[in-house]
């Protein structure tokens, strides 16, 4: 297997890991105003992802860095053509991260309310825009012969891409609701299961439509299997959630996200960014770095990827227990600064 193909698979793995892990983070943030009826309940919701959200975002940095190093032409075209959506994602993630850190710094209801809104919008915008971005990558965008993006922002807001954004948003809400049902107790757990019951129906409708269109327009024989398996994952999640088996439900939603992303990357290969103009498209061959660079990167990945996986797995194991409103101590007023 050529190193260009190996690194396409590695990058697909990195993005898939990011969507699987950050997906439920985004879902929890989107559900914050719906399931957090008072400050204590909102603190419970935030604390479910508090120990892991920043570690989950590391996968985005690694995926972006690997794309830049392995396929610099792809990275350059992607970040220049998708500049505004990616800038909005970056700003949203920055505001969201600040909100997590600053929300409890002041004992004031308005202060916390403002940061809660920042968490909501900082979760909703990336959840939607990532779907728009990856749908456009698979669909193809107008590229000139020199690989420069030749379209406008409106070209990115086509119906297929908007459906992709809607799909990722609903999937992440479902993933987050199931995660909350798995991680909480009491009334929040019950409410999260109710949200998941509704969200899974919407996810099957939106996700099924998106993957069917993807398959008919860009698919390959093998992607029928991955798309069908993604749908099966949602069905497993629906049945498990109804029976109160949150662990299996989370496995189902996670499998659906992983297999849906696998469908997109498999449909895309060997292209990395097709052109709708008939020329100038990028492939794993004409977008790749030199063979020597890819060899060095491969050895680095072999050494450090298992370490990252073991460390992150250990983190989730340490913070595996459920929490509820009884786990939240009364808020302490910050001491005045001398």
N, C-alpha and C positions, 0 to 999 in steps of 0.2 A: 504494500500500500504506500502510495506517495505521501510525503510529508505534508503537502498541501491539503490532501484529503484528511490526514490525521488531525491537522489543525482546524479544519472546518468542523470536524466532529468534536474536538475539544471546545471550540467556541460555542457550538450548539449546546454542549453539556453545561458550560458556564452560564449561558443565558437561561437555560432550562432551570438550573439550580436557583438562579436569581428569582425567576417568576414563581417557582414553587415556594421558596422561603419568604420572599418579600410580598408574595401574593396575599398571604393571610395577614401580614402587617397592614397592607393597604386596606384589606377588608375590615379589620378591626377599627382602623381610623375612620373609614366611611360610616361604619355602624355606630360610632361614638355618640352622636346626638340622638340616635334612634333607641339604643339600648341603655344609655346612661341617663337615667331620669333625674338623678341628683349627683352631687359632687362625689359622694362615696362610691356610687356605682361607676361613675366615669373613671375614678381612680383604679377600681378593680379592672376595668377594661384596659386601661393603659398599662397597668402592672403585668398583665398577661404577656405583653410583648416587650415590656421594659428591659429585661435582661438580654434580649436577643435582636432587637430591631437594628441596632447599629452593626452587629455582626452580619446580619442578612444583607445589608447594603454593601458589604465588602465584595460580594459576588458581582455587583455592578461594576465596581472599580476594576476588578480582575478581568471581567468580560470585555470592558472597554479597552483596557491596557493590552490584552491579548489580541484583540482585533487590530489595534494600532500597530503592534509589533509583527504579527503574522501576515496581515493583509492591509498594508498602509494605504493602498489605492482605494480599497473599500472604505476604510475609516475616513479618508479625506473627502471622498464623494458623499458619504453618508452625513458627516457632520457639517458639510457646507450646504448640501441640498436640504437637509432637515434642520437647519440651524434654529429656526424659531420654535418648532415643537420641542426640540431637545433642550433649548434654553429654558423654556417654560417648565420642563421636567426638572431640570437642575435647580431652578429657583424654588419650585414647589418642595423638592426634597430638602433644600437648605432651610426653608421656613418650617417645614415639618420637624426637622431635627432640633432646631432652636426651640420650637414649641414644647417638645418633650422635656427639654432641659429647664426651661424657664417657667413652665406652668405652675409649679409649686413654690416658686421663689417669693411669692407675695400673697398674703392672706387677704385676698380681695376677690369677690365673686365676679366682678366685671373683668378683672385681669385674667382669671382662669377661663372665663367665657370666650375672651378674644383668642387665647391660645388654643382652646378646644376647636374653634372655627378654623384656625390655622392647621390643626391636625387633620380636620375633615377635608379641607380643600387641598392640603398638601398630600393627601392620600388619593383623593378622587382624580385630580388632574393627571398624575403619572399613570394611574391604573387605566385611564382612558387613552392617553396619548401613546403609551407603549403599544397598545393594540393597533392604533392608527399607523404608527411607524412600521411595525413588522408586517402589517397587511400590505403596505405600500412596497416594502422590500420584496415580498413574494410576487405581488402583482406586476412590479416593474414601474419605473419612473422615466420621464423624458431625459435621456442622457445624450450629450453630443459625442462626436467621435473622439474627443479628447477626455472623455469621462466626466466632463463638467455637467452639473445639473442644469437643465435648460427649461425647467418649468417654473411655476409660481406656487404660492402657498395653497391656492385653490385646487391645484392639481393633486395635492395630498389629501384634500377633503372630499374625495370621491365616495360614492355609496358603499363600495366594498370596504374601504378603509374605515369608514364610520361604523360599519357593522362589526369590523374587527375591534374597534375601540369599545363598542357596546358589549361585545362578547367578553373581552378581558375584564371589564369593569364588573359585570355580573358574576363571572367566575371567581374573581377575587372576593367579592362580597360573600358568595357562598362559602368559599374557602375560609374566610375570616369568621363567619357565623359558626361553622363546624368547629373551627379551632377554639372559639369561645366556649362552645358547649363542652368541648373536651377539657378545657382548662379552668372552668369556673364551677361553682356550686350554687344551689338555691335558685332564686327567681331569675337571675341572669342566664343561667344555664337553660332554664325552660324557655325563656324568651328567645335565646339564640337558636334553639332547635326549631321554634316556630318560624323564625326568619329563614332558616335553612330550608324548611319545607316549601316555602314560597320561592326562594331563590333558585332551588334546584330545577323547578319547572321552567323558570325563565332562562336558566343556563342551558337546559336541553334545547329549548326553542331557538335561542340566539346562537349558541355554539353549534348546534346541528346545522342551522342554515349557513353559518359562516364556513364550516368545514366542508359541507356539501358543495358550495360554490367554489371553494378552493380546490376541491377534488376535481370538479368538472372542468375548471379552467386551467389548472396548473398541476393537477395530481398525476401520480404514477400508480401502477398496480399495487405496490407495497403500501402506499399511503391510504388505500382503502382499509387495510388492516389497522394501521395506527389510528385513523379517524374513527373506525368502528370501536376500537378498544377504548378510545377516549369517551365515546358515548356510553359504553358499558361501565366505565368508571363512575359516571354521573348516576347511572341507574343503581349501582352498588351504594353510592352515597345516599341516594334517596331512600332505599330500603333500610339501610343501617341507621340513618337518622330517625326514621319512623319508629324503629325498634329500640331507640335509645342506646345504640352501639356507636358512640362517638368516635372511638378509635378507628373502626372500620369505615365510618363515614369520612374521616379525615384522610385515610388511605385512598378512598374512592375519589375525593376531590383532588387530592394531590396527583393521583395517577391520571386523572382527566387533563390537568394542566400540563403535566410532563408529556403525555401522548399528543396533546394538541400542538404543543411547541415542536415536538418531534415531527409531526405531520408537516408543519410549515417549513422546517429546515430540510426535510427529505424532499419535499416538492421543489424547493429552491435549488438544491444541488444539481449540477456543478456550478451553477451561477451563484454569485453573492449579491449582485444587484443587476437584474435584467433591465434592458432599455426598451421603452415602448416606441422608440423611434427607429428601431431596426438596426442600429449600429451603436457602438460605444458601450455595450454591456460589459459588466465586470464578471469574471469567473474566478475560480480558485487558482487558475494558472496566471492570468494577466494581472491579478491584484495582489499576488503573494510577494513576500520578501525573498531574499536570496536563500538558497539551500543551507548555507552555513548558519544563517540566523535561525532558521527553523530547527536545525539540529541542536543548537544551544538551548533554545526555548523548550525543546522536547525533554532534554535532561533536567532542566529546572522544574518543569511540570511533573516529571516522574518523582522527583525528590520531595517537592513541597506540597503537592496536592493531597497526598495521604495525611500529612501533618495537619493541614487545614481541616480536612474532613473529621479527623479524630478529635481535634480540639473543639470544633463546633458541635459534634455529637456529644461530647462530654458536657458542654454548656447546657444543651437541652436536657440531658439526664439530670443534672444538678437542679434545674428549675422545672422539674416534671410535675410537681404536685399541683392540685387544684387550689384555687383561692376563691374567696367570697367576700361579702361585705364585712363579715366578722374578722377577716384577716387584715382589715385596714385600720390602723390606729388613728385616733383623732388627729386632725391637722394641727401642727405646731406653728405658732406665730413666729416668724423670723425675728431673731434678736436684733435690736437696733445697732446700726454701725456706729462705733464711737468716733 
